[in-house]
Amino acid sequence: MRRTATFARLTLFNMLRLLRGPFLLPGTALFMAYFGWAGPFPGQSVDTWYADLTSAGLLIAAIGFGAVTPSAVREARHPVVSTTPLGRTGRVLALALAAVPLLWAVLGGLAAWLWLTAGPLPPAGIVNPYALPVPFLVAAAGPFGAMLLVLWTRSYLPLVMLALCLPLYLVYNGILLSERLNSAVSRASTALQQAVSPFPDFSVSLAGVGVYSLVYTSLALAALVALVVGARHRVRRVLIASAVTAAVLASGAVGVAVHGNRTVWPEAAGRPRTYGDDEIHGVDGPWPCREIEGVDYCPLPGYDSWVPSWHATLSPVLEELPGRARANAPVVWQDASWFSRAFEVSGPAVVVSDYMDPSLQPWQSYLYATFARKTLGMSAGAPSPHGMDDCRGTGQARSAVVVWVVDRVVSSHIPHDRFMRTDAVATAMTDMAPSPADLALGREIVAVPPDRVRAVLEEHWEEISSGRMDTLELAALLDVRVPADQTRIAGAPEWDSVFSDMNAGMYETWNPSLPLCPVSP
């Protein structure tokens, strides 16, 4: 009982001393000011929120590394014979337990702030609770790492290392250094990140990887604590016992990392495996899709709150097309950026991710163009989330229709931004390998009165959407003069001529080797 009371009083005393020290509060203030200046990312997911939390855990560990060093130096130089009932190990643990809760309080406050201020919606997705302690364990490694170095060296070496390494890391992230120094800092930063999280494609939503990460981090921290205890005693048998314990724990951490990686990366394919929805924490089977006004939306588990935003972004595309086009609308399928989701769509699909903000250009224009292309039947082969079913619309009238739709929707948002409208039109055409006739019609169709284009689409929708109508036929219906060459893919001179008001060489066909979009009977 006496030991417990003394331990509690010493821990409280150390906490007050750390708060009065020159590192903890100033470092925390600068740390919070940085995150406040950066602000939350719009359209944030649980994975981006967790990535911010993990990065914050490393920075807070550095703050704890510096804050504990002066107290650890005093403890290292303390006389071997102590009059307190705690002994040498008790005093070290009291110092550690004084620092760790303070760091955890800062990290927990930041986590709550990032969650509550995310906009316009809270972070979407499902959080695996087993992964949540990992950033806090990473933060706790800072004080223990400083104590280990101090107890072995009995000097202020941790402060020297912090003074040298932290500015280099910050400058590396903001300013280009010399090539050799830049490479060295990059390798060190990569090694640190891999030591903290050795699992590729880690997602806070996945059930299995979250458990692996928690076990790995716990074992690594326990190995560090064992080394600290051995360094404090400096007795041969204690040193040997601590070293053996640390080696066993570190071996266990490495084993967990190796075994966990084998579940993420197939040994033969050399690329990440795909994960079904049932491998996300708390999900038993495929996550249900939602239908809104004839369009099916298939979000990741926990992302249902984003569906209205996707629909608000894509519905203007269908509003510019005849009502019959809704029957051909592709499925909107959400893939993950932190892991590969198993693709379970039998027809054409438009893929959205879990980090793209629908309100930002040019990604929004790309989404318009992709959705319009798939609605007009411009896909070939088996559906793919990675664009493997893309095709070129060389000489087909529907290529110009895609361009017209993109311009109409973009102009409804930014009617006076001529550069952005022209860029959206040109970018949409780069994906379809246009002919000289397609380029000319695509540039001119945006100037045709919208009601006239809608009337032509309403009357000839089947011929256009099937690919049976060619570019010259559509140009004749709209009374637009275009070159007669509609069979070959336009080259750089044609691009520069049609888009002479933009920088030369700015646009070109993205993939001329794509197959021609099939024509339906």
KAVENCOR-V451660 format. One record per backbone hydrogen bond with DSSP energy under -1.0 kcal/mol. CO is the residue of the C=O (numbers start at 1). NH is the residue of the N-H. E is the energy in kcal/mol with one decimal. If there is no record, write none. Layout:
# KAVENCOR-V451660
((CO | NH | E) (CO | NH | E))
This chain:
# KAVENCOR-V451660
((1 | 5 | -2.3) (2 | 6 | -2.3) (3 | 7 | -2.8) (4 | 8 | -2.5) (5 | 9 | -2.4) (6 | 10 | -2.7) (7 | 11 | -2.4) (8 | 12 | -2.4) (9 | 13 | -2.4) (10 | 14 | -2.4) (11 | 15 | -2.2) (12 | 16 | -2.3) (13 | 17 | -2.0) (14 | 18 | -2.5) (15 | 19 | -2.2) (16 | 20 | -1.6) (23 | 27 | -2.4) (24 | 28 | -2.5) (25 | 29 | -2.5) (26 | 30 | -2.3) (27 | 31 | -2.3) (28 | 32 | -2.8) (29 | 33 | -2.2) (30 | 34 | -2.0) (31 | 35 | -1.8) (32 | 36 | -2.4) (33 | 37 | -2.3) (34 | 38 | -2.6) (35 | 39 | -2.5) (44 | 124 | -1.4) (45 | 49 | -2.3) (46 | 50 | -2.2) (47 | 51 | -2.4) (48 | 52 | -2.2) (49 | 53 | -1.9) (50 | 54 | -2.5) (51 | 55 | -2.4) (52 | 56 | -2.4) (53 | 57 | -2.0) (54 | 58 | -1.6) (55 | 59 | -1.9) (56 | 60 | -2.8) (57 | 61 | -2.0) (58 | 62 | -1.8) (59 | 63 | -1.8) (60 | 64 | -2.7) (61 | 65 | -2.3) (62 | 66 | -1.9) (63 | 67 | -2.6) (64 | 68 | -2.2) (68 | 72 | -2.8) (69 | 73 | -2.6) (70 | 74 | -1.9) (71 | 75 | -2.0) (72 | 76 | -2.6) (73 | 77 | -1.8) (75 | 78 | -1.2) (87 | 91 | -1.7) (88 | 92 | -1.8) (89 | 93 | -2.5) (90 | 94 | -2.3) (91 | 95 | -1.8) (92 | 96 | -2.2) (93 | 97 | -3.0) (95 | 99 | -1.5) (96 | 100 | -2.7) (99 | 103 | -2.1) (100 | 104 | -2.6) (101 | 105 | -2.1) (102 | 106 | -1.7) (103 | 107 | -2.4) (104 | 108 | -3.0) (105 | 109 | -2.2) (106 | 110 | -2.2) (107 | 111 | -2.5) (108 | 112 | -2.2) (109 | 113 | -2.3) (110 | 114 | -2.9) (111 | 115 | -1.8) (112 | 116 | -2.7) (113 | 117 | -2.1) (119 | 43 | -1.8) (124 | 46 | -2.6) (128 | 131 | -1.9) (131 | 134 | -1.1) (133 | 137 | -2.2) (134 | 138 | -2.3) (135 | 139 | -2.1) (136 | 140 | -1.7) (139 | 142 | -1.1) (140 | 144 | -1.3) (141 | 145 | -2.5) (142 | 146 | -2.2) (143 | 147 | -2.4) (144 | 148 | -2.2) (145 | 149 | -2.0) (146 | 150 | -2.5) (147 | 151 | -2.7) (148 | 152 | -1.6) (149 | 153 | -2.3) (150 | 154 | -3.7) (156 | 160 | -1.7) (157 | 161 | -2.8) (158 | 162 | -2.5) (159 | 163 | -2.6) (160 | 164 | -1.5) (161 | 165 | -3.1) (162 | 166 | -1.8) (165 | 169 | -2.4) (166 | 170 | -2.5) (167 | 171 | -3.0) (168 | 172 | -2.5) (169 | 173 | -1.6) (171 | 175 | -4.0) (178 | 182 | -3.3) (179 | 183 | -2.1) (180 | 184 | -2.0) (181 | 185 | -2.6) (182 | 186 | -2.3) (183 | 187 | -2.5) (184 | 188 | -2.2) (185 | 189 | -2.7) (186 | 190 | -2.6) (187 | 191 | -2.5) (188 | 192 | -2.2) (189 | 193 | -2.3) (190 | 194 | -2.4) (191 | 195 | -2.0) (192 | 196 | -2.1) (193 | 197 | -2.7) (204 | 128 | -2.8) (205 | 281 | -2.9) (206 | 210 | -1.0) (207 | 211 | -1.4) (208 | 212 | -2.1) (209 | 213 | -2.5) (210 | 214 | -2.0) (211 | 215 | -2.5) (212 | 216 | -2.8) (213 | 217 | -2.5) (214 | 218 | -2.3) (215 | 219 | -2.4) (216 | 220 | -2.4) (217 | 221 | -2.4) (218 | 222 | -2.4) (219 | 223 | -2.2) (220 | 224 | -1.8) (221 | 225 | -2.4) (222 | 226 | -2.3) (223 | 227 | -1.8) (224 | 228 | -1.9) (225 | 229 | -2.3) (226 | 230 | -2.0) (227 | 231 | -2.4) (228 | 232 | -1.8) (229 | 233 | -1.5) (230 | 234 | -2.0) (235 | 239 | -3.5) (236 | 240 | -2.6) (237 | 241 | -2.3) (238 | 242 | -3.0) (239 | 243 | -2.7) (240 | 244 | -2.6) (241 | 245 | -2.5) (242 | 246 | -2.9) (243 | 247 | -2.4) (244 | 248 | -2.4) (245 | 249 | -2.6) (246 | 250 | -2.9) (247 | 251 | -2.5) (248 | 252 | -2.2) (249 | 253 | -2.2) (250 | 254 | -2.5) (251 | 255 | -2.7) (252 | 256 | -2.4) (253 | 257 | -2.3) (254 | 258 | -2.7) (255 | 259 | -2.7) (256 | 260 | -2.9) (257 | 261 | -2.3) (258 | 262 | -1.7) (261 | 265 | -3.1) (264 | 273 | -2.0) (266 | 270 | -1.6) (271 | 266 | -1.0) (275 | 342 | -2.7) (276 | 279 | -1.8) (277 | 280 | -1.6) (279 | 207 | -2.3) (280 | 283 | -2.2) (290 | 297 | -3.7) (292 | 295 | -1.6) (295 | 292 | -2.6) (296 | 332 | -2.9) (297 | 290 | -3.2) (298 | 334 | -2.2) (300 | 303 | -2.4) (302 | 125 | -1.8) (303 | 306 | -1.9) (304 | 307 | -1.2) (306 | 310 | -2.0) (307 | 311 | -2.7) (308 | 312 | -2.4) (309 | 313 | -1.6) (310 | 314 | -2.3) (311 | 315 | -2.8) (314 | 317 | -1.4) (314 | 318 | -1.0) (315 | 319 | -1.9) (318 | 321 | -1.0) (322 | 325 | -2.0) (323 | 326 | -1.3) (324 | 327 | -1.1) (325 | 328 | -1.5) (326 | 329 | -1.0) (331 | 350 | -3.1) (332 | 298 | -3.2) (333 | 352 | -2.2) (340 | 275 | -3.1) (348 | 331 | -2.1) (350 | 333 | -2.6) (352 | 335 | -2.9) (357 | 360 | -2.0) (360 | 364 | -1.8) (362 | 366 | -2.0) (363 | 367 | -2.2) (364 | 368 | -2.3) (365 | 369 | -2.6) (366 | 370 | -2.5) (367 | 371 | -2.4) (368 | 372 | -2.5) (369 | 373 | -2.7) (370 | 374 | -2.4) (371 | 375 | -2.0) (372 | 376 | -1.9) (373 | 378 | -2.8) (374 | 377 | -1.5) (377 | 379 | -1.7) (387 | 390 | -1.6) (389 | 380 | -2.8) (392 | 517 | -2.8) (393 | 396 | -2.3) (395 | 471 | -1.7) (396 | 399 | -1.5) (397 | 401 | -1.3) (398 | 402 | -2.1) (399 | 403 | -1.7) (400 | 404 | -2.3) (401 | 405 | -2.5) (402 | 406 | -2.4) (403 | 407 | -2.4) (404 | 408 | -2.4) (405 | 409 | -2.4) (406 | 410 | -2.7) (407 | 411 | -2.6) (408 | 412 | -1.1) (410 | 413 | -1.2) (410 | 414 | -2.6) (414 | 417 | -1.1) (416 | 418 | -1.3) (417 | 421 | -2.0) (418 | 422 | -2.6) (419 | 423 | -2.7) (420 | 424 | -2.4) (421 | 425 | -2.2) (422 | 426 | -2.7) (423 | 427 | -2.7) (424 | 428 | -2.1) (425 | 429 | -1.6) (426 | 430 | -1.5) (429 | 432 | -1.6) (430 | 510 | -2.8) (432 | 393 | -1.5) (434 | 490 | -2.9) (435 | 439 | -2.6) (436 | 440 | -2.1) (437 | 441 | -2.6) (438 | 442 | -2.8) (439 | 443 | -1.9) (440 | 444 | -1.8) (441 | 445 | -2.8) (444 | 447 | -1.8) (449 | 453 | -1.6) (450 | 454 | -2.7) (451 | 455 | -2.1) (452 | 456 | -1.9) (453 | 457 | -2.5) (454 | 458 | -2.6) (455 | 459 | -2.0) (456 | 460 | -2.3) (460 | 464 | -2.3) (461 | 465 | -3.1) (462 | 466 | -1.5) (463 | 469 | -2.0) (466 | 520 | -2.5) (469 | 397 | -2.3) (470 | 474 | -1.7) (471 | 475 | -2.5) (472 | 476 | -2.0) (473 | 477 | -2.0) (474 | 478 | -1.6) (475 | 480 | -2.8) (485 | 437 | -1.9) (491 | 495 | -2.0) (492 | 496 | -2.6) (493 | 497 | -2.0) (494 | 498 | -2.6) (495 | 499 | -2.4) (499 | 502 | -1.7) (503 | 506 | -1.6) (511 | 514 | -1.5) (515 | 392 | -2.5))
